[in-house]
Amino acid sequence: MTELLDFEEQWPRWSGRKDEAIRARFGIPPARYFQLLGRVIQTREALEARPMLVNRLRRRWELGTSSARAG
């Protein structure tokens, strides 16, 4: 959990380079990384550990899922 949150602090925005960094650091495709991140940010432990980061990620996640549903 903390590794994903640490990584998000270092790479706050999506880019092609972030995809490369995800593959290099975690050895998984970016789609899987974002699935895992989505689960992590819903936990109480993550919110207690990094409240500002987790709330920012939750807002971004909600915007992404609501626009996907609307589109």
PDB file of N, CA, C and O in Angstrom:
ATOM      1  N   MET A   1       0.808  -1.181   0.000  1.00  0.00           N
ATOM      2  CA  MET A   1       0.000   0.000   0.000  1.00  0.00           C
ATOM      3  C   MET A   1       0.860   1.256   0.000  1.00  0.00           C
ATOM      4  O   MET A   1       0.650   2.148  -0.822  1.00  0.00           O
ATOM      5  N   THR A   2       1.806   1.335   0.895  1.00  0.00           N
ATOM      6  CA  THR A   2       2.603   2.558   0.989  1.00  0.00           C
ATOM      7  C   THR A   2       3.456   2.776  -0.254  1.00  0.00           C
ATOM      8  O   THR A   2       3.741   3.918  -0.617  1.00  0.00           O
ATOM      9  N   GLU A   3       3.867   1.690  -0.909  1.00  0.00           N
ATOM     10  CA  GLU A   3       4.660   1.851  -2.140  1.00  0.00           C
ATOM     11  C   GLU A   3       3.852   2.562  -3.222  1.00  0.00           C
ATOM     12  O   GLU A   3       4.375   3.424  -3.928  1.00  0.00           O
ATOM     13  N   LEU A   4       2.578   2.200  -3.349  1.00  0.00           N
ATOM     14  CA  LEU A   4       1.731   2.848  -4.349  1.00  0.00           C
ATOM     15  C   LEU A   4       1.526   4.318  -4.014  1.00  0.00           C
ATOM     16  O   LEU A   4       1.576   5.173  -4.899  1.00  0.00           O
ATOM     17  N   LEU A   5       1.296   4.611  -2.748  1.00  0.00           N
ATOM     18  CA  LEU A   5       1.093   5.999  -2.344  1.00  0.00           C
ATOM     19  C   LEU A   5       2.376   6.810  -2.494  1.00  0.00           C
ATOM     20  O   LEU A   5       2.334   7.964  -2.922  1.00  0.00           O
ATOM     21  N   ASP A   6       3.508   6.218  -2.147  1.00  0.00           N
ATOM     22  CA  ASP A   6       4.794   6.896  -2.354  1.00  0.00           C
ATOM     23  C   ASP A   6       4.988   7.237  -3.832  1.00  0.00           C
ATOM     24  O   ASP A   6       5.388   8.348  -4.181  1.00  0.00           O
ATOM     25  N   PHE A   7       4.698   6.268  -4.679  1.00  0.00           N
ATOM     26  CA  PHE A   7       4.856   6.468  -6.112  1.00  0.00           C
ATOM     27  C   PHE A   7       3.949   7.594  -6.609  1.00  0.00           C
ATOM     28  O   PHE A   7       4.381   8.425  -7.408  1.00  0.00           O
ATOM     29  N   GLU A   8       2.712   7.630  -6.150  1.00  0.00           N
ATOM     30  CA  GLU A   8       1.775   8.677  -6.577  1.00  0.00           C
ATOM     31  C   GLU A   8       2.233  10.062  -6.141  1.00  0.00           C
ATOM     32  O   GLU A   8       1.990  11.041  -6.846  1.00  0.00           O
ATOM     33  N   GLU A   9       2.885  10.155  -5.002  1.00  0.00           N
ATOM     34  CA  GLU A   9       3.424  11.447  -4.578  1.00  0.00           C
ATOM     35  C   GLU A   9       4.538  11.904  -5.512  1.00  0.00           C
ATOM     36  O   GLU A   9       4.687  13.097  -5.778  1.00  0.00           O
ATOM     37  N   GLN A  10       5.312  10.956  -6.002  1.00  0.00           N
ATOM     38  CA  GLN A  10       6.421  11.286  -6.896  1.00  0.00           C
ATOM     39  C   GLN A  10       5.945  11.580  -8.318  1.00  0.00           C
ATOM     40  O   GLN A  10       6.555  12.388  -9.018  1.00  0.00           O
ATOM     41  N   TRP A  11       4.869  10.935  -8.748  1.00  0.00           N
ATOM     42  CA  TRP A  11       4.343  11.070 -10.111  1.00  0.00           C
ATOM     43  C   TRP A  11       2.882  11.498 -10.036  1.00  0.00           C
ATOM     44  O   TRP A  11       1.997  10.682 -10.291  1.00  0.00           O
ATOM     45  N   PRO A  12       2.606  12.742  -9.697  1.00  0.00           N
ATOM     46  CA  PRO A  12       1.215  13.162  -9.497  1.00  0.00           C
ATOM     47  C   PRO A  12       0.369  13.204 -10.763  1.00  0.00           C
ATOM     48  O   PRO A  12      -0.856  13.124 -10.671  1.00  0.00           O
ATOM     49  N   ARG A  13       0.963  13.323 -11.914  1.00  0.00           N
ATOM     50  CA  ARG A  13       0.211  13.410 -13.176  1.00  0.00           C
ATOM     51  C   ARG A  13       0.522  12.206 -14.055  1.00  0.00           C
ATOM     52  O   ARG A  13       1.608  11.629 -14.001  1.00  0.00           O
ATOM     53  N   TRP A  14      -0.474  11.848 -14.869  1.00  0.00           N
ATOM     54  CA  TRP A  14      -0.278  10.754 -15.801  1.00  0.00           C
ATOM     55  C   TRP A  14       0.529  11.228 -16.997  1.00  0.00           C
ATOM     56  O   TRP A  14       0.369  12.354 -17.468  1.00  0.00           O
ATOM     57  N   SER A  15       1.390  10.358 -17.476  1.00  0.00           N
ATOM     58  CA  SER A  15       2.135  10.602 -18.709  1.00  0.00           C
ATOM     59  C   SER A  15       2.667   9.267 -19.210  1.00  0.00           C
ATOM     60  O   SER A  15       2.629   8.264 -18.497  1.00  0.00           O
ATOM     61  N   GLY A  16       3.153   9.265 -20.413  1.00  0.00           N
ATOM     62  CA  GLY A  16       3.766   8.059 -20.951  1.00  0.00           C
ATOM     63  C   GLY A  16       4.970   7.625 -20.133  1.00  0.00           C
ATOM     64  O   GLY A  16       5.250   6.434 -19.991  1.00  0.00           O
ATOM     65  N   ARG A  17       5.674   8.606 -19.600  1.00  0.00           N
ATOM     66  CA  ARG A  17       6.830   8.281 -18.758  1.00  0.00           C
ATOM     67  C   ARG A  17       6.380   7.616 -17.461  1.00  0.00           C
ATOM     68  O   ARG A  17       7.084   6.760 -16.926  1.00  0.00           O
ATOM     69  N   LYS A  18       5.225   8.000 -16.958  1.00  0.00           N
ATOM     70  CA  LYS A  18       4.707   7.366 -15.747  1.00  0.00           C
ATOM     71  C   LYS A  18       4.410   5.898 -16.026  1.00  0.00           C
ATOM     72  O   LYS A  18       4.674   5.039 -15.184  1.00  0.00           O
ATOM     73  N   ASP A  19       3.856   5.604 -17.219  1.00  0.00           N
ATOM     74  CA  ASP A  19       3.627   4.211 -17.602  1.00  0.00           C
ATOM     75  C   ASP A  19       4.918   3.406 -17.541  1.00  0.00           C
ATOM     76  O   ASP A  19       4.951   2.296 -17.009  1.00  0.00           O
ATOM     77  N   GLU A  20       5.972   3.979 -18.089  1.00  0.00           N
ATOM     78  CA  GLU A  20       7.273   3.310 -18.082  1.00  0.00           C
ATOM     79  C   GLU A  20       7.767   3.101 -16.650  1.00  0.00           C
ATOM     80  O   GLU A  20       8.301   2.043 -16.318  1.00  0.00           O
ATOM     81  N   ALA A  21       7.584   4.111 -15.814  1.00  0.00           N
ATOM     82  CA  ALA A  21       8.031   4.019 -14.425  1.00  0.00           C
ATOM     83  C   ALA A  21       7.235   2.951 -13.660  1.00  0.00           C
ATOM     84  O   ALA A  21       7.793   2.243 -12.822  1.00  0.00           O
ATOM     85  N   ILE A  22       5.941   2.838 -13.948  1.00  0.00           N
ATOM     86  CA  ILE A  22       5.106   1.813 -13.304  1.00  0.00           C
ATOM     87  C   ILE A  22       5.629   0.427 -13.675  1.00  0.00           C
ATOM     88  O   ILE A  22       5.796  -0.434 -12.810  1.00  0.00           O
ATOM     89  N   ARG A  23       5.882   0.220 -14.957  1.00  0.00           N
ATOM     90  CA  ARG A  23       6.382  -1.085 -15.399  1.00  0.00           C
ATOM     91  C   ARG A  23       7.741  -1.407 -14.770  1.00  0.00           C
ATOM     92  O   ARG A  23       7.988  -2.539 -14.356  1.00  0.00           O
ATOM     93  N   ALA A  24       8.614  -0.404 -14.703  1.00  0.00           N
ATOM     94  CA  ALA A  24       9.953  -0.626 -14.151  1.00  0.00           C
ATOM     95  C   ALA A  24       9.909  -0.880 -12.648  1.00  0.00           C
ATOM     96  O   ALA A  24      10.583  -1.785 -12.155  1.00  0.00           O
ATOM     97  N   ARG A  25       9.136  -0.104 -11.928  1.00  0.00           N
ATOM     98  CA  ARG A  25       9.138  -0.215 -10.472  1.00  0.00           C
ATOM     99  C   ARG A  25       8.323  -1.389  -9.954  1.00  0.00           C
ATOM    100  O   ARG A  25       8.743  -2.076  -9.023  1.00  0.00           O
ATOM    101  N   PHE A  26       7.146  -1.626 -10.559  1.00  0.00           N
ATOM    102  CA  PHE A  26       6.246  -2.643 -10.018  1.00  0.00           C
ATOM    103  C   PHE A  26       6.176  -3.917 -10.864  1.00  0.00           C
ATOM    104  O   PHE A  26       5.701  -4.951 -10.394  1.00  0.00           O
ATOM    105  N   GLY A  27       6.648  -3.840 -12.108  1.00  0.00           N
ATOM    106  CA  GLY A  27       6.628  -5.017 -12.970  1.00  0.00           C
ATOM    107  C   GLY A  27       5.229  -5.432 -13.395  1.00  0.00           C
ATOM    108  O   GLY A  27       4.984  -6.609 -13.660  1.00  0.00           O
ATOM    109  N   ILE A  28       4.303  -4.470 -13.461  1.00  0.00           N
ATOM    110  CA  ILE A  28       2.932  -4.746 -13.872  1.00  0.00           C
ATOM    111  C   ILE A  28       2.501  -3.694 -14.889  1.00  0.00           C
ATOM    112  O   ILE A  28       3.080  -2.609 -14.947  1.00  0.00           O
ATOM    113  N   PRO A  29       1.488  -4.015 -15.686  1.00  0.00           N
ATOM    114  CA  PRO A  29       0.994  -3.013 -16.635  1.00  0.00           C
ATOM    115  C   PRO A  29       0.303  -1.861 -15.899  1.00  0.00           C
ATOM    116  O   PRO A  29      -0.214  -2.052 -14.798  1.00  0.00           O
ATOM    117  N   PRO A  30       0.292  -0.690 -16.491  1.00  0.00           N
ATOM    118  CA  PRO A  30      -0.355   0.454 -15.861  1.00  0.00           C
ATOM    119  C   PRO A  30      -1.822   0.209 -15.503  1.00  0.00           C
ATOM    120  O   PRO A  30      -2.281   0.685 -14.465  1.00  0.00           O
ATOM    121  N   ALA A  31      -2.559  -0.513 -16.330  1.00  0.00           N
ATOM    122  CA  ALA A  31      -3.970  -0.781 -16.022  1.00  0.00           C
ATOM    123  C   ALA A  31      -4.111  -1.518 -14.692  1.00  0.00           C
ATOM    124  O   ALA A  31      -4.995  -1.204 -13.895  1.00  0.00           O
ATOM    125  N   ARG A  32      -3.248  -2.486 -14.455  1.00  0.00           N
ATOM    126  CA  ARG A  32      -3.286  -3.239 -13.194  1.00  0.00           C
ATOM    127  C   ARG A  32      -2.890  -2.335 -12.028  1.00  0.00           C
ATOM    128  O   ARG A  32      -3.491  -2.403 -10.955  1.00  0.00           O
ATOM    129  N   TYR A  33      -1.898  -1.506 -12.233  1.00  0.00           N
ATOM    130  CA  TYR A  33      -1.469  -0.564 -11.198  1.00  0.00           C
ATOM    131  C   TYR A  33      -2.640   0.315 -10.760  1.00  0.00           C
ATOM    132  O   TYR A  33      -2.872   0.499  -9.565  1.00  0.00           O
ATOM    133  N   PHE A  34      -3.378   0.858 -11.734  1.00  0.00           N
ATOM    134  CA  PHE A  34      -4.483   1.741 -11.392  1.00  0.00           C
ATOM    135  C   PHE A  34      -5.637   0.993 -10.730  1.00  0.00           C
ATOM    136  O   PHE A  34      -6.358   1.573  -9.918  1.00  0.00           O
ATOM    137  N   GLN A  35      -5.822  -0.279 -11.061  1.00  0.00           N
ATOM    138  CA  GLN A  35      -6.809  -1.090 -10.353  1.00  0.00           C
ATOM    139  C   GLN A  35      -6.423  -1.219  -8.878  1.00  0.00           C
ATOM    140  O   GLN A  35      -7.247  -1.035  -7.983  1.00  0.00           O
ATOM    141  N   LEU A  36      -5.159  -1.538  -8.653  1.00  0.00           N
ATOM    142  CA  LEU A  36      -4.673  -1.681  -7.280  1.00  0.00           C
ATOM    143  C   LEU A  36      -4.752  -0.361  -6.523  1.00  0.00           C
ATOM    144  O   LEU A  36      -5.164  -0.328  -5.364  1.00  0.00           O
ATOM    145  N   LEU A  37      -4.359   0.721  -7.179  1.00  0.00           N
ATOM    146  CA  LEU A  37      -4.412   2.031  -6.553  1.00  0.00           C
ATOM    147  C   LEU A  37      -5.847   2.389  -6.174  1.00  0.00           C
ATOM    148  O   LEU A  37      -6.090   2.931  -5.096  1.00  0.00           O
ATOM    149  N   GLY A  38      -6.790   2.089  -7.054  1.00  0.00           N
ATOM    150  CA  GLY A  38      -8.197   2.356  -6.770  1.00  0.00           C
ATOM    151  C   GLY A  38      -8.676   1.638  -5.523  1.00  0.00           C
ATOM    152  O   GLY A  38      -9.466   2.186  -4.754  1.00  0.00           O
ATOM    153  N   ARG A  39      -8.209   0.429  -5.317  1.00  0.00           N
ATOM    154  CA  ARG A  39      -8.566  -0.322  -4.100  1.00  0.00           C
ATOM    155  C   ARG A  39      -7.891   0.275  -2.869  1.00  0.00           C
ATOM    156  O   ARG A  39      -8.509   0.400  -1.811  1.00  0.00           O
ATOM    157  N   VAL A  40      -6.629   0.640  -3.015  1.00  0.00           N
ATOM    158  CA  VAL A  40      -5.868   1.174  -1.881  1.00  0.00           C
ATOM    159  C   VAL A  40      -6.481   2.466  -1.372  1.00  0.00           C
ATOM    160  O   VAL A  40      -6.606   2.648  -0.161  1.00  0.00           O
ATOM    161  N   ILE A  41      -6.866   3.366  -2.264  1.00  0.00           N
ATOM    162  CA  ILE A  41      -7.365   4.665  -1.810  1.00  0.00           C
ATOM    163  C   ILE A  41      -8.739   4.572  -1.154  1.00  0.00           C
ATOM    164  O   ILE A  41      -9.214   5.551  -0.578  1.00  0.00           O
ATOM    165  N   GLN A  42      -9.375   3.422  -1.232  1.00  0.00           N
ATOM    166  CA  GLN A  42     -10.656   3.239  -0.557  1.00  0.00           C
ATOM    167  C   GLN A  42     -10.502   2.717   0.871  1.00  0.00           C
ATOM    168  O   GLN A  42     -11.490   2.566   1.589  1.00  0.00           O
ATOM    169  N   THR A  43      -9.273   2.443   1.278  1.00  0.00           N
ATOM    170  CA  THR A  43      -9.064   1.883   2.617  1.00  0.00           C
ATOM    171  C   THR A  43      -8.886   2.980   3.661  1.00  0.00           C
ATOM    172  O   THR A  43      -8.387   4.068   3.370  1.00  0.00           O
ATOM    173  N   ARG A  44      -9.298   2.672   4.860  1.00  0.00           N
ATOM    174  CA  ARG A  44      -9.133   3.590   5.982  1.00  0.00           C
ATOM    175  C   ARG A  44      -7.650   3.792   6.297  1.00  0.00           C
ATOM    176  O   ARG A  44      -7.231   4.890   6.662  1.00  0.00           O
ATOM    177  N   GLU A  45      -6.866   2.733   6.154  1.00  0.00           N
ATOM    178  CA  GLU A  45      -5.441   2.816   6.449  1.00  0.00           C
ATOM    179  C   GLU A  45      -4.749   3.845   5.555  1.00  0.00           C
ATOM    180  O   GLU A  45      -3.921   4.629   6.019  1.00  0.00           O
ATOM    181  N   ALA A  46      -5.097   3.831   4.270  1.00  0.00           N
ATOM    182  CA  ALA A  46      -4.497   4.789   3.342  1.00  0.00           C
ATOM    183  C   ALA A  46      -4.914   6.211   3.707  1.00  0.00           C
ATOM    184  O   ALA A  46      -4.092   7.128   3.700  1.00  0.00           O
ATOM    185  N   LEU A  47      -6.189   6.387   4.022  1.00  0.00           N
ATOM    186  CA  LEU A  47      -6.676   7.712   4.383  1.00  0.00           C
ATOM    187  C   LEU A  47      -5.993   8.222   5.647  1.00  0.00           C
ATOM    188  O   LEU A  47      -5.655   9.404   5.727  1.00  0.00           O
ATOM    189  N   GLU A  48      -5.787   7.372   6.615  1.00  0.00           N
ATOM    190  CA  GLU A  48      -5.115   7.770   7.857  1.00  0.00           C
ATOM    191  C   GLU A  48      -3.633   8.065   7.618  1.00  0.00           C
ATOM    192  O   GLU A  48      -3.069   8.967   8.236  1.00  0.00           O
ATOM    193  N   ALA A  49      -3.009   7.305   6.723  1.00  0.00           N
ATOM    194  CA  ALA A  49      -1.581   7.481   6.472  1.00  0.00           C
ATOM    195  C   ALA A  49      -1.282   8.739   5.662  1.00  0.00           C
ATOM    196  O   ALA A  49      -0.327   9.455   5.961  1.00  0.00           O
ATOM    197  N   ARG A  50      -2.087   9.012   4.642  1.00  0.00           N
ATOM    198  CA  ARG A  50      -1.845  10.138   3.731  1.00  0.00           C
ATOM    199  C   ARG A  50      -3.162  10.813   3.360  1.00  0.00           C
ATOM    200  O   ARG A  50      -3.607  10.697   2.219  1.00  0.00           O
ATOM    201  N   PRO A  51      -3.783  11.505   4.283  1.00  0.00           N
ATOM    202  CA  PRO A  51      -5.123  12.046   4.020  1.00  0.00           C
ATOM    203  C   PRO A  51      -5.206  13.001   2.828  1.00  0.00           C
ATOM    204  O   PRO A  51      -6.142  12.905   2.035  1.00  0.00           O
ATOM    205  N   MET A  52      -4.268  13.900   2.687  1.00  0.00           N
ATOM    206  CA  MET A  52      -4.338  14.859   1.576  1.00  0.00           C
ATOM    207  C   MET A  52      -4.185  14.149   0.225  1.00  0.00           C
ATOM    208  O   MET A  52      -4.946  14.410  -0.706  1.00  0.00           O
ATOM    209  N   LEU A  53      -3.221  13.272   0.128  1.00  0.00           N
ATOM    210  CA  LEU A  53      -2.992  12.540  -1.108  1.00  0.00           C
ATOM    211  C   LEU A  53      -4.200  11.666  -1.448  1.00  0.00           C
ATOM    212  O   LEU A  53      -4.678  11.678  -2.583  1.00  0.00           O
ATOM    213  N   VAL A  54      -4.683  10.921  -0.482  1.00  0.00           N
ATOM    214  CA  VAL A  54      -5.795  10.005  -0.734  1.00  0.00           C
ATOM    215  C   VAL A  54      -7.057  10.773  -1.124  1.00  0.00           C
ATOM    216  O   VAL A  54      -7.775  10.349  -2.030  1.00  0.00           O
ATOM    217  N   ASN A  55      -7.336  11.878  -0.468  1.00  0.00           N
ATOM    218  CA  ASN A  55      -8.510  12.667  -0.841  1.00  0.00           C
ATOM    219  C   ASN A  55      -8.377  13.239  -2.247  1.00  0.00           C
ATOM    220  O   ASN A  55      -9.355  13.274  -2.994  1.00  0.00           O
ATOM    221  N   ARG A  56      -7.190  13.683  -2.611  1.00  0.00           N
ATOM    222  CA  ARG A  56      -6.964  14.185  -3.969  1.00  0.00           C
ATOM    223  C   ARG A  56      -7.178  13.072  -4.992  1.00  0.00           C
ATOM    224  O   ARG A  56      -7.828  13.274  -6.018  1.00  0.00           O
ATOM    225  N   LEU A  57      -6.620  11.889  -4.700  1.00  0.00           N
ATOM    226  CA  LEU A  57      -6.780  10.763  -5.616  1.00  0.00           C
ATOM    227  C   LEU A  57      -8.233  10.316  -5.702  1.00  0.00           C
ATOM    228  O   LEU A  57      -8.702   9.954  -6.781  1.00  0.00           O
ATOM    229  N   ARG A  58      -8.941  10.335  -4.597  1.00  0.00           N
ATOM    230  CA  ARG A  58     -10.363   9.967  -4.619  1.00  0.00           C
ATOM    231  C   ARG A  58     -11.169  10.935  -5.474  1.00  0.00           C
ATOM    232  O   ARG A  58     -12.035  10.512  -6.240  1.00  0.00           O
ATOM    233  N   ARG A  59     -10.894  12.230  -5.352  1.00  0.00           N
ATOM    234  CA  ARG A  59     -11.603  13.219  -6.173  1.00  0.00           C
ATOM    235  C   ARG A  59     -11.328  12.974  -7.652  1.00  0.00           C
ATOM    236  O   ARG A  59     -12.244  12.988  -8.474  1.00  0.00           O
ATOM    237  N   ARG A  60     -10.071  12.752  -7.977  1.00  0.00           N
ATOM    238  CA  ARG A  60      -9.693  12.500  -9.368  1.00  0.00           C
ATOM    239  C   ARG A  60     -10.362  11.218  -9.870  1.00  0.00           C
ATOM    240  O   ARG A  60     -10.842  11.164 -11.002  1.00  0.00           O
ATOM    241  N   TRP A  61     -10.389  10.199  -9.027  1.00  0.00           N
ATOM    242  CA  TRP A  61     -10.991   8.918  -9.375  1.00  0.00           C
ATOM    243  C   TRP A  61     -12.480   9.095  -9.658  1.00  0.00           C
ATOM    244  O   TRP A  61     -13.008   8.566 -10.636  1.00  0.00           O
ATOM    245  N   GLU A  62     -13.147   9.850  -8.785  1.00  0.00           N
ATOM    246  CA  GLU A  62     -14.576  10.095  -8.975  1.00  0.00           C
ATOM    247  C   GLU A  62     -14.849  10.861 -10.260  1.00  0.00           C
ATOM    248  O   GLU A  62     -15.802  10.550 -10.974  1.00  0.00           O
ATOM    249  N   LEU A  63     -14.030  11.855 -10.563  1.00  0.00           N
ATOM    250  CA  LEU A  63     -14.199  12.598 -11.814  1.00  0.00           C
ATOM    251  C   LEU A  63     -14.043  11.680 -13.019  1.00  0.00           C
ATOM    252  O   LEU A  63     -14.805  11.772 -13.982  1.00  0.00           O
ATOM    253  N   GLY A  64     -13.070  10.808 -12.961  1.00  0.00           N
ATOM    254  CA  GLY A  64     -12.829   9.888 -14.064  1.00  0.00           C
ATOM    255  C   GLY A  64     -13.951   8.875 -14.240  1.00  0.00           C
ATOM    256  O   GLY A  64     -14.356   8.591 -15.367  1.00  0.00           O
ATOM    257  N   THR A  65     -14.454   8.333 -13.147  1.00  0.00           N
ATOM    258  CA  THR A  65     -15.507   7.344 -13.258  1.00  0.00           C
ATOM    259  C   THR A  65     -16.844   7.973 -13.624  1.00  0.00           C
ATOM    260  O   THR A  65     -17.633   7.363 -14.346  1.00  0.00           O
ATOM    261  N   SER A  66     -17.110   9.181 -13.139  1.00  0.00           N
ATOM    262  CA  SER A  66     -18.377   9.821 -13.480  1.00  0.00           C
ATOM    263  C   SER A  66     -18.389  10.266 -14.941  1.00  0.00           C
ATOM    264  O   SER A  66     -19.427  10.186 -15.598  1.00  0.00           O
ATOM    265  N   SER A  67     -17.256  10.731 -15.456  1.00  0.00           N
ATOM    266  CA  SER A  67     -17.224  11.136 -16.865  1.00  0.00           C
ATOM    267  C   SER A  67     -17.287   9.903 -17.779  1.00  0.00           C
ATOM    268  O   SER A  67     -17.843   9.975 -18.874  1.00  0.00           O
ATOM    269  N   ALA A  68     -16.730   8.794 -17.343  1.00  0.00           N
ATOM    270  CA  ALA A  68     -16.802   7.564 -18.128  1.00  0.00           C
ATOM    271  C   ALA A  68     -18.245   7.062 -18.190  1.00  0.00           C
ATOM    272  O   ALA A  68     -18.686   6.577 -19.232  1.00  0.00           O
ATOM    273  N   ARG A  69     -18.980   7.173 -17.088  1.00  0.00           N
ATOM    274  CA  ARG A  69     -20.379   6.758 -17.071  1.00  0.00           C
ATOM    275  C   ARG A  69     -21.242   7.676 -17.930  1.00  0.00           C
ATOM    276  O   ARG A  69     -22.181   7.219 -18.582  1.00  0.00           O
ATOM    277  N   ALA A  70     -20.928   8.955 -17.933  1.00  0.00           N
ATOM    278  CA  ALA A  70     -21.733   9.923 -18.680  1.00  0.00           C
ATOM    279  C   ALA A  70     -21.465   9.852 -20.185  1.00  0.00           C
ATOM    280  O   ALA A  70     -22.340  10.164 -20.993  1.00  0.00           O
ATOM    281  N   GLY A  71     -20.264   9.445 -20.549  1.00  0.00           N
ATOM    282  CA  GLY A  71     -19.858   9.455 -21.957  1.00  0.00           C
ATOM    283  C   GLY A  71     -20.321   8.273 -22.680  1.00  0.00           C
ATOM    284  O   GLY A  71     -20.057   8.138 -23.875  1.00  0.00           O
TER     285      GLY A  71
END
